[in-house]
Amino acid sequence: MIWIILQFIFLALPFVLPMALYKSKRRFMAKFYDVMARSAKARKLYAQVLLILLLLFHYVYTSGHPGEFGVVLSTIVCAMLSSAKRADRWLRWLLDRPRAFVIFALVAMVIGFMPHLYTTAVTIACILLAALFYPSVRVMSEYGDADKVAGWIRHPGTFAESYHDNRQVKPPYDADKGNAAYSHNPYNDKSSKKERV
């Protein structure tokens, strides 16, 4: 019975934690954001804790379902996460590419209902959850700016907003609404539009 309860806890984590802590302006989350953006050791510890939780989930699952061969695929993913550099690269890649994040979330939802792939779905969901709270490249580059850091210390809520703001630096071509002064698109020039017509 305890194994079933632990499996439900692991299944609920990807839903409960983001609802409670995503873009949270609480003091302990501001400290978490600060440490994650500042320290490479903290990010390495974060990746190792993720790996330990995934291995604990695999242990719980195999204890309740002995002889299940579907655990092999997700165990390979866990073995690949044992490298801190690879885990860092994966978590950053997922965070900085929203389309890939959504695709992996959909894949996890679909394969969660396939026989023998439940552990792989939970593994992908936990990795996506970890990527949600991982600092983006933009936040880590802004952390070197003393004025921004001072503003974040004075107003921890702004740090939470900046930490989870994953806007791309380069705007899409139609973002300037045809204003040639701010356009990066050579086709937005009004004179070139007249020549093409």
Residue pairs with C-beta under 8 A, 6 or more apart in sequence:
3 60
3 63
3 64
4 64
6 60
7 57
7 60
7 61
7 64
10 53
10 57
10 60
10 122
10 126
11 122
13 126
13 129
14 125
14 126
14 128
14 129
17 129
18 129
18 132
21 29
21 133
22 132
22 133
22 164
23 160
23 161
23 164
24 160
25 156
25 157
25 160
27 156
29 160
30 156
30 157
30 159
30 160
32 133
33 135
33 159
33 160
33 163
34 152
34 159
35 42
36 42
36 43
36 46
36 133
36 134
36 135
37 135
37 139
37 140
37 143
37 163
38 143
43 88
43 134
43 135
44 84
44 88
46 130
46 133
46 134
47 81
47 84
47 87
47 88
47 91
47 130
48 84
50 81
50 87
50 126
50 127
50 130
51 78
51 81
51 82
51 87
53 126
54 74
54 78
54 81
54 123
54 126
55 78
57 119
57 122
57 123
57 126
58 71
58 74
58 75
58 78
58 119
61 68
61 71
61 118
61 119
62 68
62 71
68 116
68 119
69 116
70 115
70 116
70 117
70 118
70 119
70 120
71 119
73 117
73 119
73 120
74 119
74 120
74 122
74 123
77 120
77 123
77 124
77 127
78 123
80 86
81 87
81 90
81 127
90 127
90 131
91 127
91 130
91 131
91 134
92 134
92 136
92 137
93 100
94 100
94 101
94 104
94 127
94 128
94 131
95 101
95 131
95 132
95 134
95 136
95 166
96 136
96 137
96 166
98 166
101 128
101 131
104 124
104 127
104 128
105 124
105 125
105 128
107 124
108 121
108 122
108 124
108 125
108 128
109 121
111 117
111 120
111 121
111 124
112 118
112 121
112 122
112 125
135 163
136 163
136 166
138 165
138 166
138 169
139 162
139 163
142 148
142 162
143 149
148 162
151 158
152 158
152 159
152 162
170 184
171 184
173 183
173 184
173 185
173 187
173 188
176 182
176 183
176 184
176 185
176 188
178 188
178 190
179 188
180 188
180 189
180 190
183 189
186 192
187 193
